[in-house]
Amino acid sequence: MSRPRGTNKTWRERQATDPYVRKARQQGYRSRATYKLDELLDIPADLLRREPVIVDLGAAPGGWSQYVVRRLKGRGRIIAVDLLDMDEIAGVEFVKGDFRDDAVLQIIHQWLDGAHADLVMSDMAPNITGTRSVDQPRAMHLADLALELATEVLGRGGMLVCKVFQGEGFDEFMVNCRAVFRTVQAKKPKASRSSSREVYVLARNYLMV
C-alpha cells in the first residue's frame, strides 16, 4: 500500500516503535499484518486436518501466506496473487499480476484445476491518495471483486476474510456477503492502527456452489 506524500518520516518513526513490527522481525514474519490474521482467523480444526486450498489476494510481501503455511505445517495448497513481486515461500504458488485481468484469473482457475477453495483471503487496498472520496470507492471496489472471486472458487462451507474500509459502500458489502454466507461479521483486530478505518469481514460457511 502506498502512503500519502509527506508522511515518509512519520511512517518510519512509527515503524521503529511499533510493537507488531518488532514482533514480526523477532518471529521471522514478513509483515506486521500477520498478527491481524492471527487474531481474525480461527482456522477450523477440520481444515487443519485436511489438505485445504487457499487463495491469498494482495499477498505481497507474503505475511498472510507465510502465517498460513506455518499453521498448516506444509499441508494443502496456497495460491498467492499480487501486482508486486513477492519472495518465494515454500508451499506457496505465486502469480504476479492483477487478479482483475482475465489472464490472471485464468491462471488461478487453471491452478485450481476444478478444485474448490476452502478459504479466500484478501488484504488488498488501493494506492492511498489521502482523499477519502477517492480512496473509499476504490477500496470497496477491491472488496467487491474479492467477494466475486470467492463466489467463483469457494466450495460449500468455505470462508472469506477480506479487508474493507468503513464508509460508503460498507453496509452494501455486508448485505452482499450475508446473501451467500451463513455467518458474517466485521472485526477490527488489535494490530490494526486506531487511526485506520480498516476493518476485516469474516464470512463463514459459504452457501452456494
C-alpha atoms as one frame of an Amber mdcrd trajectory, in Angstrom:
protein
   0.000   0.000   0.000   1.319   3.437  -0.832   1.381   6.308   1.642   0.268
   9.922   1.102   3.081  12.313   0.283   4.872  13.930   3.177   4.345  11.062
   5.593   7.508   9.002   4.965   9.372  10.311   8.017   6.344   9.847  10.265
   5.832   6.343   8.880   9.473   5.377   9.528   9.299   6.693  13.084   6.060
   4.803  13.718   7.528   1.607  12.288  10.569   1.903  14.546   8.397   1.928
  17.690   5.609  -0.383  16.532   5.446  -3.499  18.790   3.952  -5.609  15.990
   6.798  -4.649  13.646   9.313  -5.705  16.297   7.408  -8.936  16.975   7.294
  -9.780  13.261  11.048  -9.322  12.982  11.671 -11.462  16.050   9.438 -14.277
  14.813  10.615 -14.124  11.220   7.411 -12.854   9.649   7.472 -10.544   6.668
   4.730  -8.200   7.807   3.006  -6.876  10.910  -0.237  -7.741   9.101   0.436
 -11.336  10.127  -0.917 -10.521  13.585  -4.161  -9.196  12.164  -4.775 -12.565
  10.561  -3.643 -14.400  13.684  -6.363 -12.636  15.679  -9.008 -12.855  12.972
  -8.693 -16.338  11.616  -9.777 -19.134  13.897  -8.960 -21.876  11.418 -11.422
 -24.725  11.961  -9.879 -27.931  13.257 -11.174 -29.911  10.287  -9.397 -27.515
   7.920  -6.141 -28.102   9.776  -6.574 -31.864   9.398  -7.280 -31.732   5.660
  -5.351 -30.581   2.605  -7.031 -27.172   2.214  -6.887 -24.940  -0.831  -6.395
 -21.248  -0.073  -6.307 -18.170  -2.318  -4.452 -15.113  -0.987  -5.252 -11.849
  -2.818  -2.962  -8.854  -2.406  -0.439 -11.236  -0.910   2.851  -9.282  -1.060
   5.074  -9.198   0.901   3.672 -12.581   1.928   2.888 -12.280   5.638  -0.543
 -13.913   5.429   0.602 -16.767   3.188   3.605 -17.291   5.439   1.384 -17.460
   8.524  -1.000 -19.981   6.962   1.877 -22.158   5.746   3.159 -22.346   9.315
  -0.286 -23.097  10.723  -0.909 -25.847   8.181   2.626 -27.257   8.611   3.093
 -27.676   4.887  -0.264 -29.276   4.129  -2.621 -28.030   1.443  -2.108 -25.505
  -1.345  -1.848 -21.735  -1.267  -2.229 -19.644  -4.409  -0.988 -16.094  -3.787
  -1.624 -13.174  -6.137  -0.232  -9.647  -6.207   0.803  -6.893  -8.589   4.105
  -6.621  -6.709   6.954  -9.100  -6.596   6.975 -11.497  -3.669   9.925 -13.548
  -2.500   9.358 -17.287  -2.706   7.652 -19.096   0.178   7.837 -22.882   0.284
   4.359 -24.295  -0.255   3.002 -21.150  -1.942   2.313 -20.818  -5.668   2.664
 -17.165  -6.653   1.000 -15.355  -9.552   2.324 -11.877 -10.286  -0.373  -9.736
 -11.831  -3.705  -8.024 -11.342  -6.341 -10.612 -10.488  -8.879  -8.373 -12.226
  -7.202  -9.274 -15.526  -8.716 -12.220 -17.365  -5.278 -13.735 -17.943  -4.520
 -13.803 -14.200  -7.970 -15.182 -13.376  -7.401 -17.892 -15.938  -4.133 -18.874
 -14.234  -5.886 -19.070 -10.850  -8.585 -21.325 -12.276  -6.008 -23.435 -14.101
  -4.047 -23.969 -10.908  -7.220 -24.844  -9.033  -7.855 -27.421 -11.774 -11.505
 -27.824 -10.885 -10.922 -27.952  -7.118 -12.898 -25.685  -4.810 -11.070 -23.369
  -2.432 -11.648 -23.626   1.302 -10.564 -20.072   2.116 -10.150 -16.825   0.196
  -8.108 -14.117   1.948  -7.851 -10.522   0.775  -5.699  -7.851   2.383  -5.919
  -5.703  -0.730  -6.030  -1.931  -0.534  -5.763   0.752  -3.216  -2.883   3.163
  -3.544  -3.834   5.683  -0.871  -4.153   9.299  -2.012  -5.316  10.670   1.332
  -8.559  11.866  -0.263 -11.403   9.859   1.237 -13.806  10.468  -1.637 -11.249
   8.803  -3.925  -9.845   6.120  -1.632 -13.143   4.780  -0.252 -14.779   3.726
  -3.540 -11.501   2.218  -4.736 -11.175   0.175  -1.548 -14.754  -1.061  -1.682
 -14.382  -1.952  -5.348 -11.486  -4.238  -4.448 -13.574  -5.811  -1.683 -16.432
  -6.380  -4.129 -14.035  -8.075  -6.547 -12.663 -10.296  -3.777 -16.204 -11.358
  -2.897 -16.948 -12.026  -6.559 -13.892 -14.266  -6.863 -14.815 -16.040  -3.631
 -18.227 -16.913  -5.056 -16.492 -18.389  -8.111 -13.899 -20.564  -6.344 -15.145
 -21.441  -2.846 -16.687 -24.779  -2.081 -19.763 -25.110   0.101 -18.843 -24.192
   3.674 -15.850 -22.100   2.569 -14.604 -18.885   4.209 -13.724 -15.343   3.148
 -11.522 -12.932   5.117 -11.492  -9.513   3.471 -10.170  -6.055   4.298 -12.702
  -3.257   3.901 -12.869   0.403   4.930 -15.728   1.835   6.933 -17.688   4.362
   4.944 -19.747   4.472   1.775 -20.335   1.018   0.336 -19.556  -0.881   3.546
 -23.161  -1.648   4.504 -23.966  -2.821   0.992 -20.927  -5.094   1.028 -22.084
  -6.684   4.283 -25.542  -7.290   2.785 -23.979  -8.931  -0.259 -21.845 -11.186
   1.945 -24.841 -12.222   4.051 -26.656 -13.264   0.887 -24.145 -16.050   0.247
 -22.564 -16.854   3.648 -24.258 -18.240   6.731 -22.422 -16.003   9.216 -20.800
 -12.624   8.536 -19.123 -10.266  10.976 -16.771  -7.300  10.873 -13.822  -7.074
  13.256 -11.020  -4.635  13.900  -8.001  -6.578  15.153  -5.703  -5.080  17.770
  -2.878  -4.972  15.228  -4.889  -2.518  13.109  -3.854   1.010  13.940  -6.534
   3.037  15.692  -6.169   5.817  13.124  -7.078   3.463  10.288 -10.652   2.973
   9.058  -9.854  -0.586   8.037 -11.877  -3.466   9.392 -11.965  -7.077   8.296
 -15.028  -9.000   7.252 -15.135 -12.675   8.234 -17.676 -14.581   6.183 -18.079
 -18.246   7.103 -19.970 -21.206   5.661 -20.421 -20.350   2.002 -23.892 -21.468
   0.957 -23.685 -21.594  -2.810 -21.873 -23.904  -5.221
